[in-house]
Amino acid sequence: ETRSNEESTDESEEDESEEEPKLKYERLSNGVTEILQKDAASCMTVHEKFLALGTHYGKVYLLDVQGNITQKFDVSPVKINQISLDESGEHMGVCSEDGKVQVFGLYSAEEFHETFDCPIKIVAVHPHFVRSHFKQFVTGGKKLLLYERGWMNRWKPSVLHEGEGNIRNVKWRGHLIAWANNMGVKILDMISKQRITNVPRDDISLRPDMYPCSLCWKDNLTLIIGWGNSVKICSVKERHASEMRDLPNRYVEIVFQFDTEFYISGLAPICDQLVILSYVKEISEKTEVECCARPRLDIVQPLPESCEEISSDALTVRGFQENECRDYHLEYSEGESLFYIISPRDVVVAKERDQDDHIDWLLEKKKYEEALMAAEISQKTIKKHKILDIGLAYINHLVEKGEYDLAARKCQKILGKNTELWEFEVYKFKEIGQLK
């Protein structure tokens, strides 16, 4: 902890164990650094082409993946609560704390404005909004409202749900909309316009505004719910015709359910595993008072009644000492295994380690034989390392350890027919009196 939190570039605390880390971390800098010096991040949405960042001072910034600003929108004088993009990345919905809702085309003149008499926490545009017959979006405040564009291009609202407190999260995937209110999580089938489930929240003692629900669709039929310290993975299934009667034609089965050690701030899928962003409190050794610790990013393998921890990293984000559970968000880029950890003063990107990173780790641990083997197996995909350089470092390592016989044997394979390198090694062995 001697290095400054502000300056550290590798954002994770990796213990000195033999366990190789799964992810590597870097700060999103450039324009993001500039924005967060004067403002604070309130939400972010990730598209494969760009990022959209909302702030506490009512601005929305479009950024490239390096964090450079490409566009800026002044939406409101107060906090942006949510940004929603359709799958094409051509239409954006934005809502703010003063009740403003805007849905507009980034590359067209299409625009919708509405102001409500209460804060709007959530907006979600139809995933296929770009198509003319899917001009729909939902907003969530005290009610869950569906807006549809109809005759004469007019927007018609209809109430999907109300009466169970504020709507705090909505995720729309395919024909299914999942939302969370004070009581639990509901899923609506947009084809039949029927509600197909209610998943109650476990710990009703936690304030839903301080410990919000995290929702994430792994695919069109699998919803992951994280609330408090509870995780549920739900599968939407078709009901058999013989069971129909007056029931909806789909139902939901909870396939995995487990508790975590800390409070959940965000969730994302990674293959058949889960990435969980956790808010952590600990007792200070000096003052013996409870304080906010660094957030954790864990990869876990869900099991029917529990989970197995695959990796766990504590993240050094700026100002973590002042952050609450609701201040953190986890967004991810599908197909790229990029995970964005958003906090008011910092955005950190986690990405899966590649073969070059694996070789780096092996060299750091002085596992030269394994590093050489890994480089030979994936010589077409590695960009940073050369087999010869690893081999020469291996020979030097063996010589330094005094294993001259093994070092000399390795020369044959590593130096091949390179005359200059043979001469260099011969002189080196002569100088240390090990020419034989």
LUMGURO-128004 format. One line per field, with one value per residue (C-alpha): residue number from 1; residue in one letter; x, y, z. Coordinates in steps of 0.05 Angstrom, whole numbers. Layout:
BEGIN
i = c(NUM,...)
aa = c(a,...)
xx = c(X,...)
yy = c(Y,...)
zz = c(Z,...)
END
This chain:
BEGIN
i = c(1,2,3,4,5,6,7,8,9,10,11,12,13,14,15,16,17,18,19,20,21,22,23,24,25,26,27,28,29,30,31,32,33,34,35,36,37,38,39,40,41,42,43,44,45,46,47,48,49,50,51,52,53,54,55,56,57,58,59,60,61,62,63,64,65,66,67,68,69,70,71,72,73,74,75,76,77,78,79,80,81,82,83,84,85,86,87,88,89,90,91,92,93,94,95,96,97,98,99,100,101,102,103,104,105,106,107,108,109,110,111,112,113,114,115,116,117,118,119,120,121,122,123,124,125,126,127,128,129,130,131,132,133,134,135,136,137,138,139,140,141,142,143,144,145,146,147,148,149,150,151,152,153,154,155,156,157,158,159,160,161,162,163,164,165,166,167,168,169,170,171,172,173,174,175,176,177,178,179,180,181,182,183,184,185,186,187,188,189,190,191,192,193,194,195,196,197,198,199,200,201,202,203,204,205,206,207,208,209,210,211,212,213,214,215,216,217,218,219,220,221,222,223,224,225,226,227,228,229,230,231,232,233,234,235,236,237,238,239,240,241,242,243,244,245,246,247,248,249,250,251,252,253,254,255,256,257,258,259,260,261,262,263,264,265,266,267,268,269,270,271,272,273,274,275,276,277,278,279,280,281,282,283,284,285,286,287,288,289,290,291,292,293,294,295,296,297,298,299,300,301,302,303,304,305,306,307,308,309,310,311,312,313,314,315,316,317,318,319,320,321,322,323,324,325,326,327,328,329,330,331,332,333,334,335,336,337,338,339,340,341,342,343,344,345,346,347,348,349,350,351,352,353,354,355,356,357,358,359,360,361,362,363,364,365,366,367,368,369,370,371,372,373,374,375,376,377,378,379,380,381,382,383,384,385,386,387,388,389,390,391,392,393,394,395,396,397,398,399,400,401,402,403,404,405,406,407,408,409,410,411,412,413,414,415,416,417,418,419,420,421,422,423,424,425,426,427,428,429,430,431,432,433,434,435,436)
aa = c(e,t,r,s,n,e,e,s,t,d,e,s,e,e,d,e,s,e,e,e,p,k,l,k,y,e,r,l,s,n,g,v,t,e,i,l,q,k,d,a,a,s,c,m,t,v,h,e,k,f,l,a,l,g,t,h,y,g,k,v,y,l,l,d,v,q,g,n,i,t,q,k,f,d,v,s,p,v,k,i,n,q,i,s,l,d,e,s,g,e,h,m,g,v,c,s,e,d,g,k,v,q,v,f,g,l,y,s,a,e,e,f,h,e,t,f,d,c,p,i,k,i,v,a,v,h,p,h,f,v,r,s,h,f,k,q,f,v,t,g,g,k,k,l,l,l,y,e,r,g,w,m,n,r,w,k,p,s,v,l,h,e,g,e,g,n,i,r,n,v,k,w,r,g,h,l,i,a,w,a,n,n,m,g,v,k,i,l,d,m,i,s,k,q,r,i,t,n,v,p,r,d,d,i,s,l,r,p,d,m,y,p,c,s,l,c,w,k,d,n,l,t,l,i,i,g,w,g,n,s,v,k,i,c,s,v,k,e,r,h,a,s,e,m,r,d,l,p,n,r,y,v,e,i,v,f,q,f,d,t,e,f,y,i,s,g,l,a,p,i,c,d,q,l,v,i,l,s,y,v,k,e,i,s,e,k,t,e,v,e,c,c,a,r,p,r,l,d,i,v,q,p,l,p,e,s,c,e,e,i,s,s,d,a,l,t,v,r,g,f,q,e,n,e,c,r,d,y,h,l,e,y,s,e,g,e,s,l,f,y,i,i,s,p,r,d,v,v,v,a,k,e,r,d,q,d,d,h,i,d,w,l,l,e,k,k,k,y,e,e,a,l,m,a,a,e,i,s,q,k,t,i,k,k,h,k,i,l,d,i,g,l,a,y,i,n,h,l,v,e,k,g,e,y,d,l,a,a,r,k,c,q,k,i,l,g,k,n,t,e,l,w,e,f,e,v,y,k,f,k,e,i,g,q,l,k)
xx = c(0,61,41,-12,-83,-88,-27,-32,-44,-56,-122,-125,-92,-66,-39,28,-2,12,-59,-58,-107,-165,-172,-128,-149,-137,-168,-210,-172,-167,-235,-262,-207,-224,-300,-292,-246,-305,-365,-384,-407,-478,-490,-460,-484,-437,-446,-395,-381,-380,-395,-447,-432,-483,-463,-490,-492,-540,-492,-487,-421,-409,-339,-296,-268,-205,-247,-241,-303,-337,-403,-434,-508,-534,-596,-615,-588,-592,-568,-576,-607,-605,-582,-611,-588,-621,-581,-561,-532,-571,-624,-614,-662,-642,-679,-661,-677,-721,-770,-744,-745,-715,-711,-675,-637,-562,-560,-631,-678,-725,-739,-787,-790,-832,-828,-860,-877,-831,-759,-754,-703,-706,-715,-707,-717,-740,-678,-700,-723,-689,-745,-808,-857,-817,-821,-831,-797,-813,-801,-799,-816,-877,-907,-879,-904,-899,-897,-916,-915,-981,-1024,-1000,-933,-963,-935,-988,-972,-1002,-990,-956,-950,-959,-973,-911,-864,-814,-790,-715,-688,-712,-678,-710,-687,-722,-797,-786,-783,-756,-764,-752,-795,-796,-829,-788,-774,-828,-822,-872,-881,-891,-923,-980,-976,-979,-938,-905,-871,-857,-791,-796,-734,-702,-679,-734,-696,-648,-669,-681,-655,-588,-580,-612,-629,-581,-613,-578,-602,-550,-589,-661,-688,-640,-646,-594,-619,-573,-603,-570,-526,-572,-563,-617,-610,-679,-697,-759,-793,-853,-913,-939,-1006,-1040,-1022,-1046,-1117,-1117,-1042,-992,-960,-891,-865,-800,-757,-701,-643,-588,-594,-539,-516,-452,-406,-417,-472,-480,-470,-470,-472,-449,-442,-375,-385,-421,-394,-413,-376,-400,-382,-388,-393,-351,-352,-299,-279,-221,-162,-144,-212,-253,-308,-343,-318,-323,-269,-247,-300,-288,-295,-305,-314,-357,-383,-457,-478,-552,-550,-482,-424,-350,-302,-257,-221,-228,-195,-200,-203,-169,-220,-213,-254,-277,-278,-339,-379,-444,-469,-514,-454,-423,-447,-422,-432,-404,-392,-422,-376,-313,-308,-297,-326,-333,-334,-367,-360,-371,-298,-270,-284,-242,-241,-230,-213,-196,-122,-94,-36,15,-10,-5,68,82,57,98,162,147,141,206,169,212,200,125,131,172,121,63,98,112,39,10,65,15,-29,22,41,87,134,186,204,279,277,242,293,352,322,314,388,409,364,395,466,450,424,488,452,506,493,419,433,481,431,377,425,416,341,338,397,384,432,443,520,524,484,525,589,560,539,606,643,595,607,682,683,650,696,641,661,661)
yy = c(0,46,66,119,96,150,128,53,25,-47,-41,-108,-133,-201,-243,-276,-345,-395,-383,-347,-288,-294,-220,-159,-88,-18,50,81,146,202,238,199,226,297,287,256,312,361,314,244,183,161,106,76,33,-8,-22,-60,4,56,73,121,153,192,241,273,341,316,304,244,231,183,153,106,44,82,132,191,236,233,269,306,318,368,330,358,401,340,268,220,156,110,106,52,34,-10,-68,-28,28,78,98,121,131,175,191,236,253,313,267,281,225,231,178,199,174,186,189,212,269,222,248,240,284,277,305,269,296,245,222,171,118,74,76,16,21,-40,-80,-75,-2,12,-27,13,-37,-40,34,20,37,32,81,66,114,102,63,20,53,26,77,55,98,92,130,198,183,197,162,126,106,46,23,-45,-45,0,-2,-37,23,53,14,12,-31,-55,-101,-116,-175,-203,-208,-207,-148,-159,-105,-96,-58,-57,-125,-166,-181,-190,-214,-195,-231,-177,-224,-247,-183,-231,-227,-295,-292,-256,-271,-241,-209,-247,-193,-142,-106,-75,-8,-19,51,37,-36,-38,-100,-121,-153,-184,-228,-281,-300,-292,-340,-336,-279,-269,-231,-204,-168,-156,-217,-265,-291,-327,-353,-360,-398,-380,-443,-460,-490,-556,-548,-597,-553,-487,-476,-402,-399,-360,-401,-391,-400,-388,-439,-418,-464,-436,-399,-380,-326,-285,-260,-186,-141,-145,-82,-116,-182,-206,-275,-303,-370,-414,-374,-308,-243,-209,-138,-134,-76,-91,-62,-78,-58,-10,-37,33,62,-4,31,1,32,22,-24,-33,-66,-138,-170,-245,-299,-356,-422,-428,-494,-513,-490,-454,-429,-442,-383,-384,-318,-256,-187,-125,-64,2,53,127,150,80,102,147,101,64,-1,38,79,19,-11,-68,-65,-113,-120,-185,-228,-190,-209,-136,-115,-42,-25,44,85,161,180,122,73,10,-42,-115,-162,-235,-250,-276,-323,-266,-250,-324,-325,-260,-293,-357,-316,-274,-340,-364,-423,-419,-490,-479,-410,-439,-494,-445,-399,-458,-482,-413,-381,-358,-320,-288,-216,-195,-254,-289,-362,-346,-291,-337,-392,-346,-322,-395,-411,-350,-371,-442,-413,-366,-426,-464,-518,-515,-585,-572,-502,-532,-585,-532,-494,-546,-536,-462,-436,-482,-463,-390,-384,-317,-342,-406,-364,-318,-377,-413,-351,-343,-416,-407,-345,-383,-443,-490,-501,-577)
zz = c(0,-6,-77,-85,-100,-152,-191,-190,-260,-243,-206,-171,-109,-128,-71,-78,-83,-138,-165,-231,-236,-286,-302,-313,-298,-325,-314,-369,-378,-430,-433,-373,-328,-351,-339,-270,-245,-247,-246,-220,-259,-243,-296,-358,-417,-461,-535,-577,-616,-560,-487,-460,-392,-351,-296,-232,-268,-321,-379,-425,-459,-517,-512,-553,-520,-499,-461,-511,-516,-584,-567,-509,-492,-439,-417,-349,-291,-245,-242,-301,-273,-333,-406,-452,-522,-573,-602,-664,-621,-663,-611,-540,-481,-423,-358,-300,-227,-247,-285,-355,-406,-476,-530,-593,-654,-652,-728,-743,-725,-687,-617,-558,-496,-433,-363,-304,-235,-201,-211,-267,-245,-307,-382,-430,-505,-545,-565,-639,-634,-701,-737,-750,-718,-653,-633,-559,-494,-419,-362,-288,-232,-188,-248,-303,-367,-437,-493,-564,-626,-662,-710,-734,-700,-632,-570,-529,-456,-421,-349,-344,-268,-207,-132,-105,-95,-143,-204,-194,-250,-318,-368,-436,-476,-537,-520,-444,-396,-326,-273,-198,-149,-72,-69,-118,-191,-244,-317,-371,-437,-489,-540,-495,-451,-391,-327,-319,-252,-187,-152,-82,-52,6,54,62,118,67,39,-36,-52,-17,-38,-108,-147,-203,-264,-324,-382,-397,-460,-485,-432,-373,-322,-267,-205,-150,-90,-23,-16,-54,-126,-166,-237,-269,-332,-372,-397,-442,-406,-434,-470,-422,-362,-392,-366,-345,-334,-376,-431,-399,-328,-291,-256,-208,-229,-183,-118,-69,-20,-26,29,11,-18,-93,-136,-204,-242,-310,-344,-366,-403,-353,-294,-262,-250,-186,-164,-88,-39,22,93,144,215,216,257,283,301,307,268,207,142,67,39,-33,-76,-99,-167,-161,-212,-186,-212,-194,-162,-148,-75,-69,-111,-119,-120,-180,-168,-125,-132,-89,-134,-120,-145,-130,-70,-50,23,10,-36,-20,-51,-99,-125,-161,-226,-269,-345,-396,-470,-496,-537,-516,-442,-423,-355,-335,-261,-253,-190,-182,-191,-231,-287,-287,-343,-328,-385,-390,-391,-457,-472,-469,-398,-380,-404,-366,-302,-314,-325,-263,-224,-257,-290,-353,-377,-375,-407,-464,-475,-474,-524,-571,-568,-583,-624,-677,-627,-580,-597,-541,-530,-574,-562,-569,-516,-467,-483,-471,-405,-386,-401,-360,-303,-302,-304,-246,-206,-222,-263,-318,-346,-357,-384,-436,-456,-467,-514,-569,-573,-560,-601,-661,-718,-696,-700,-664,-605,-600,-598,-545,-501,-511,-487,-428,-406,-416,-372,-314,-323,-348,-421,-413)
END
